[in-house]
Amino acid sequence: MQREITGMMIYYYMVCERKLWYFCNEIQMESFDDNVRIGKALEEKSYQKEDKHINIDNIVNIDFIRSKKIIHEVKKSRKIEEASILQLKYYLYFLKSRGIDGISGKIDYPLLKQSIDVELNEEDEILFEDMKSKIKDLIEKETPPKENKKSICSKCAYYELCFI
Ligand code: SF4
């Protein structure tokens, strides 16, 4: 069965290929992880008057829409910003592929009282075509990519699986 690539998969691909493999091969530990719980609580408590969690075909999961033309993603910190930007761009790319054009994005960091604007461009679209095929190849492998210790590992839900 052809597997659809989701925004979360794009995010994990950027953060750690091994994490992506675990996530896509039914090894999910995120709900037990304190960092994930904090992120979810933050999301719930922030912007309570806005629409939230708009899910389209399980591929995009948008935190909320403040106006008809802007989708928002709430993040806890700016540590993994490049991955967050690509995740949000992927939502824009997916919406565009479904005929919903002229949308832009914003990443909100409520704890920092900051936000950044995100727009999709032609280079991103080419990048996503390539990335989707790389992700499909990666997650179909029998075993995960080798662990590669990096600064985010100590806060990763899969840390014990990789290093203990
Ligand atoms: S602990 Fe590090 S290597 Fe292992 S899945 Fe998490 S980020 Fe990747």
py3Dmol code that shows the C-alpha trace and the ligand (Angstrom):
import py3Dmol

protein = """\
ATOM      1  CA  MET A   1       0.000   0.000   0.000  1.00  0.00           C
ATOM      2  CA  GLN A   2       1.324   3.436  -0.933  1.00  0.00           C
ATOM      3  CA  ARG A   3       1.978   5.381   2.241  1.00  0.00           C
ATOM      4  CA  GLU A   4       1.208   9.098   2.364  1.00  0.00           C
ATOM      5  CA  ILE A   5       3.924  11.363   3.684  1.00  0.00           C
ATOM      6  CA  THR A   6       2.716  13.558   6.552  1.00  0.00           C
ATOM      7  CA  GLY A   7       3.956  16.862   7.924  1.00  0.00           C
ATOM      8  CA  MET A   8       5.179  15.090  11.053  1.00  0.00           C
ATOM      9  CA  MET A   9       7.260  12.718   8.908  1.00  0.00           C
ATOM     10  CA  ILE A  10       8.916  15.689   7.189  1.00  0.00           C
ATOM     11  CA  TYR A  11       9.695  17.112  10.631  1.00  0.00           C
ATOM     12  CA  TYR A  12      11.212  13.868  11.888  1.00  0.00           C
ATOM     13  CA  TYR A  13      13.193  13.383   8.685  1.00  0.00           C
ATOM     14  CA  MET A  14      14.865  16.732   9.310  1.00  0.00           C
ATOM     15  CA  VAL A  15      15.439  16.058  13.017  1.00  0.00           C
ATOM     16  CA  CYS A  16      16.714  12.466  12.864  1.00  0.00           C
ATOM     17  CA  GLU A  17      16.255   9.724  10.258  1.00  0.00           C
ATOM     18  CA  ARG A  18      16.338   7.040  12.926  1.00  0.00           C
ATOM     19  CA  LYS A  19      13.560   8.771  14.838  1.00  0.00           C
ATOM     20  CA  LEU A  20      11.517   8.863  11.631  1.00  0.00           C
ATOM     21  CA  TRP A  21      12.057   5.142  11.091  1.00  0.00           C
ATOM     22  CA  TYR A  22      10.925   4.324  14.648  1.00  0.00           C
ATOM     23  CA  PHE A  23       7.890   6.567  14.333  1.00  0.00           C
ATOM     24  CA  CYS A  24       6.834   5.020  11.013  1.00  0.00           C
ATOM     25  CA  ASN A  25       7.430   1.445  12.103  1.00  0.00           C
ATOM     26  CA  GLU A  26       4.973   1.465  14.997  1.00  0.00           C
ATOM     27  CA  ILE A  27       7.574   2.132  17.678  1.00  0.00           C
ATOM     28  CA  GLN A  28       6.023   5.183  19.280  1.00  0.00           C
ATOM     29  CA  MET A  29       7.129   6.425  22.661  1.00  0.00           C
ATOM     30  CA  GLU A  30       6.182  10.078  22.284  1.00  0.00           C
ATOM     31  CA  SER A  31       3.141  10.002  24.583  1.00  0.00           C
ATOM     32  CA  PHE A  32       5.347   8.901  27.495  1.00  0.00           C
ATOM     33  CA  ASP A  33       7.864  11.658  26.960  1.00  0.00           C
ATOM     34  CA  ASP A  34       7.769  14.752  29.192  1.00  0.00           C
ATOM     35  CA  ASN A  35       8.877  17.093  26.405  1.00  0.00           C
ATOM     36  CA  VAL A  36       6.005  15.998  24.216  1.00  0.00           C
ATOM     37  CA  ARG A  37       3.537  16.347  27.096  1.00  0.00           C
ATOM     38  CA  ILE A  38       4.780  19.880  27.797  1.00  0.00           C
ATOM     39  CA  GLY A  39       4.423  20.756  24.100  1.00  0.00           C
ATOM     40  CA  LYS A  40       0.861  19.458  23.971  1.00  0.00           C
ATOM     41  CA  ALA A  41      -0.131  21.288  27.168  1.00  0.00           C
ATOM     42  CA  LEU A  42       1.365  24.497  25.812  1.00  0.00           C
ATOM     43  CA  GLU A  43      -0.557  24.103  22.597  1.00  0.00           C
ATOM     44  CA  GLU A  44      -3.830  23.586  24.508  1.00  0.00           C
ATOM     45  CA  LYS A  45      -3.313  26.584  26.762  1.00  0.00           C
ATOM     46  CA  SER A  46      -2.188  28.990  24.050  1.00  0.00           C
ATOM     47  CA  TYR A  47      -4.519  30.914  21.809  1.00  0.00           C
ATOM     48  CA  GLN A  48      -7.610  29.379  23.362  1.00  0.00           C
ATOM     49  CA  LYS A  49     -10.018  31.403  21.242  1.00  0.00           C
ATOM     50  CA  GLU A  50      -8.644  30.062  17.962  1.00  0.00           C
ATOM     51  CA  ASP A  51      -9.729  27.010  15.937  1.00  0.00           C
ATOM     52  CA  LYS A  52      -7.408  24.097  16.676  1.00  0.00           C
ATOM     53  CA  HIS A  53      -6.138  20.811  15.291  1.00  0.00           C
ATOM     54  CA  ILE A  54      -7.467  20.877  11.787  1.00  0.00           C
ATOM     55  CA  ASN A  55      -6.658  17.505  10.336  1.00  0.00           C
ATOM     56  CA  ILE A  56      -6.802  16.891   6.579  1.00  0.00           C
ATOM     57  CA  ASP A  57      -6.589  13.249   5.479  1.00  0.00           C
ATOM     58  CA  ASN A  58      -4.211  12.610   8.417  1.00  0.00           C
ATOM     59  CA  ILE A  59      -1.491  14.282   6.351  1.00  0.00           C
ATOM     60  CA  VAL A  60      -1.588  17.799   7.671  1.00  0.00           C
ATOM     61  CA  ASN A  61      -2.384  18.556  11.285  1.00  0.00           C
ATOM     62  CA  ILE A  62      -2.630  22.306  11.596  1.00  0.00           C
ATOM     63  CA  ASP A  63      -2.653  23.776  15.062  1.00  0.00           C
ATOM     64  CA  PHE A  64      -5.114  26.511  14.221  1.00  0.00           C
ATOM     65  CA  ILE A  65      -6.213  29.048  11.633  1.00  0.00           C
ATOM     66  CA  ARG A  66      -6.335  32.657  12.736  1.00  0.00           C
ATOM     67  CA  SER A  67      -7.753  33.909   9.480  1.00  0.00           C
ATOM     68  CA  LYS A  68      -8.757  32.163   6.293  1.00  0.00           C
ATOM     69  CA  LYS A  69      -5.338  32.790   4.722  1.00  0.00           C
ATOM     70  CA  ILE A  70      -2.855  31.931   7.472  1.00  0.00           C
ATOM     71  CA  ILE A  71      -2.157  28.599   9.111  1.00  0.00           C
ATOM     72  CA  HIS A  72      -0.356  28.553  12.422  1.00  0.00           C
ATOM     73  CA  GLU A  73       1.879  26.018  14.085  1.00  0.00           C
ATOM     74  CA  VAL A  74       2.648  26.342  17.795  1.00  0.00           C
ATOM     75  CA  LYS A  75       6.128  25.370  18.984  1.00  0.00           C
ATOM     76  CA  LYS A  76       7.772  25.367  22.364  1.00  0.00           C
ATOM     77  CA  SER A  77      11.186  26.699  21.395  1.00  0.00           C
ATOM     78  CA  ARG A  78      13.265  27.727  18.394  1.00  0.00           C
ATOM     79  CA  LYS A  79      15.792  24.901  18.848  1.00  0.00           C
ATOM     80  CA  ILE A  80      14.747  22.857  15.817  1.00  0.00           C
ATOM     81  CA  GLU A  81      13.472  25.727  13.754  1.00  0.00           C
ATOM     82  CA  GLU A  82      14.570  24.483  10.328  1.00  0.00           C
ATOM     83  CA  ALA A  83      12.506  21.299  10.751  1.00  0.00           C
ATOM     84  CA  SER A  84       9.502  23.286  12.016  1.00  0.00           C
ATOM     85  CA  ILE A  85       9.668  25.599   9.007  1.00  0.00           C
ATOM     86  CA  LEU A  86       9.764  22.671   6.576  1.00  0.00           C
ATOM     87  CA  GLN A  87       6.890  20.947   8.373  1.00  0.00           C
ATOM     88  CA  LEU A  88       4.738  24.044   7.968  1.00  0.00           C
ATOM     89  CA  LYS A  89       5.857  24.536   4.358  1.00  0.00           C
ATOM     90  CA  TYR A  90       4.823  20.944   3.710  1.00  0.00           C
ATOM     91  CA  TYR A  91       1.327  21.765   4.924  1.00  0.00           C
ATOM     92  CA  LEU A  92       1.228  24.684   2.474  1.00  0.00           C
ATOM     93  CA  TYR A  93       2.547  22.394  -0.277  1.00  0.00           C
ATOM     94  CA  PHE A  94      -0.091  19.757   0.485  1.00  0.00           C
ATOM     95  CA  LEU A  95      -2.898  22.311   0.567  1.00  0.00           C
ATOM     96  CA  LYS A  96      -1.683  23.729  -2.746  1.00  0.00           C
ATOM     97  CA  SER A  97      -1.706  20.214  -4.258  1.00  0.00           C
ATOM     98  CA  ARG A  98      -5.374  20.028  -3.201  1.00  0.00           C
ATOM     99  CA  GLY A  99      -6.126  23.321  -4.983  1.00  0.00           C
ATOM    100  CA  ILE A 100      -5.958  25.516  -1.872  1.00  0.00           C
ATOM    101  CA  ASP A 101      -3.505  28.205  -2.912  1.00  0.00           C
ATOM    102  CA  GLY A 102      -2.559  31.648  -1.600  1.00  0.00           C
ATOM    103  CA  ILE A 103      -2.113  30.463   1.996  1.00  0.00           C
ATOM    104  CA  SER A 104       0.831  31.433   4.152  1.00  0.00           C
ATOM    105  CA  GLY A 105       2.044  30.136   7.480  1.00  0.00           C
ATOM    106  CA  LYS A 106       3.223  31.406  10.818  1.00  0.00           C
ATOM    107  CA  ILE A 107       5.126  29.593  13.533  1.00  0.00           C
ATOM    108  CA  ASP A 108       4.212  30.859  16.997  1.00  0.00           C
ATOM    109  CA  TYR A 109       6.424  30.532  20.041  1.00  0.00           C
ATOM    110  CA  PRO A 110       4.079  31.579  22.864  1.00  0.00           C
ATOM    111  CA  LEU A 111       6.698  31.059  25.587  1.00  0.00           C
ATOM    112  CA  LEU A 112       9.041  33.431  23.770  1.00  0.00           C
ATOM    113  CA  LYS A 113       6.257  35.764  22.627  1.00  0.00           C
ATOM    114  CA  GLN A 114       7.672  35.506  19.105  1.00  0.00           C
ATOM    115  CA  SER A 115       6.489  34.319  15.715  1.00  0.00           C
ATOM    116  CA  ILE A 116       7.963  33.898  12.238  1.00  0.00           C
ATOM    117  CA  ASP A 117       6.298  34.007   8.837  1.00  0.00           C
ATOM    118  CA  VAL A 118       6.604  31.047   6.473  1.00  0.00           C
ATOM    119  CA  GLU A 119       5.947  31.055   2.714  1.00  0.00           C
ATOM    120  CA  LEU A 120       6.148  28.231   0.173  1.00  0.00           C
ATOM    121  CA  ASN A 121       8.321  28.792  -2.916  1.00  0.00           C
ATOM    122  CA  GLU A 122       9.129  26.794  -6.067  1.00  0.00           C
ATOM    123  CA  GLU A 123      12.387  25.449  -4.656  1.00  0.00           C
ATOM    124  CA  ASP A 124      10.506  24.054  -1.662  1.00  0.00           C
ATOM    125  CA  GLU A 125       8.146  22.209  -3.973  1.00  0.00           C
ATOM    126  CA  ILE A 126      11.061  20.578  -5.822  1.00  0.00           C
ATOM    127  CA  LEU A 127      12.655  19.738  -2.462  1.00  0.00           C
ATOM    128  CA  PHE A 128       9.484  18.045  -1.213  1.00  0.00           C
ATOM    129  CA  GLU A 129       9.212  15.876  -4.331  1.00  0.00           C
ATOM    130  CA  ASP A 130      12.722  14.581  -3.656  1.00  0.00           C
ATOM    131  CA  MET A 131      12.220  14.320   0.101  1.00  0.00           C
ATOM    132  CA  LYS A 132       9.020  12.295  -0.243  1.00  0.00           C
ATOM    133  CA  SER A 133      10.779   9.613  -2.258  1.00  0.00           C
ATOM    134  CA  LYS A 134      13.742   9.524   0.156  1.00  0.00           C
ATOM    135  CA  ILE A 135      11.400   9.171   3.128  1.00  0.00           C
ATOM    136  CA  LYS A 136       9.488   6.340   1.456  1.00  0.00           C
ATOM    137  CA  ASP A 137      12.752   4.451   0.820  1.00  0.00           C
ATOM    138  CA  LEU A 138      13.972   5.041   4.361  1.00  0.00           C
ATOM    139  CA  ILE A 139      10.870   3.896   6.227  1.00  0.00           C
ATOM    140  CA  GLU A 140      10.558   0.732   4.150  1.00  0.00           C
ATOM    141  CA  LYS A 141      13.990  -0.497   5.213  1.00  0.00           C
ATOM    142  CA  GLU A 142      14.037  -3.565   7.489  1.00  0.00           C
ATOM    143  CA  THR A 143      16.153  -1.883  10.149  1.00  0.00           C
ATOM    144  CA  PRO A 144      16.544   1.735  11.338  1.00  0.00           C
ATOM    145  CA  PRO A 145      19.469   3.921  10.268  1.00  0.00           C
ATOM    146  CA  LYS A 146      22.381   3.773  12.700  1.00  0.00           C
ATOM    147  CA  GLU A 147      22.101   5.995  15.772  1.00  0.00           C
ATOM    148  CA  ASN A 148      24.126   9.155  15.533  1.00  0.00           C
ATOM    149  CA  LYS A 149      24.416  11.086  18.782  1.00  0.00           C
ATOM    150  CA  LYS A 150      23.515  14.756  18.578  1.00  0.00           C
ATOM    151  CA  SER A 151      22.491  17.539  20.932  1.00  0.00           C
ATOM    152  CA  ILE A 152      18.778  16.700  20.790  1.00  0.00           C
ATOM    153  CA  CYS A 153      19.247  13.027  21.745  1.00  0.00           C
ATOM    154  CA  SER A 154      19.137  13.538  25.513  1.00  0.00           C
ATOM    155  CA  LYS A 155      15.616  14.999  25.189  1.00  0.00           C
ATOM    156  CA  CYS A 156      14.401  12.488  22.597  1.00  0.00           C
ATOM    157  CA  ALA A 157      11.649  10.009  23.521  1.00  0.00           C
ATOM    158  CA  TYR A 158      13.697   7.229  21.879  1.00  0.00           C
ATOM    159  CA  TYR A 159      16.898   7.932  23.789  1.00  0.00           C
ATOM    160  CA  GLU A 160      16.778   4.695  25.767  1.00  0.00           C
ATOM    161  CA  LEU A 161      16.225   2.667  22.639  1.00  0.00           C
ATOM    162  CA  CYS A 162      19.282   4.185  21.004  1.00  0.00           C
ATOM    163  CA  PHE A 163      21.800   4.527  23.777  1.00  0.00           C
ATOM    164  CA  ILE A 164      20.949   2.347  26.800  1.00  0.00           C
TER     165      ILE A 164
END
"""
ligand_1 = """\
8
SF4
S 17.958 9.436 20.567
Fe 19.017 10.617 18.978
S 19.618 9.068 17.433
Fe 18.038 8.159 18.725
S 16.118 8.526 17.655
Fe 16.390 10.179 19.139
S 17.391 11.829 18.032
Fe 17.641 9.955 16.823
"""
view = py3Dmol.view(width=600, height=400)
view.addModel(protein, "pdb")
view.setStyle({"model": 0}, {"cartoon": {"style": "trace"}})
view.addModel(ligand_1, "xyz")
view.setStyle({"model": 1}, {"stick": {}})
view.zoomTo()
view.show()
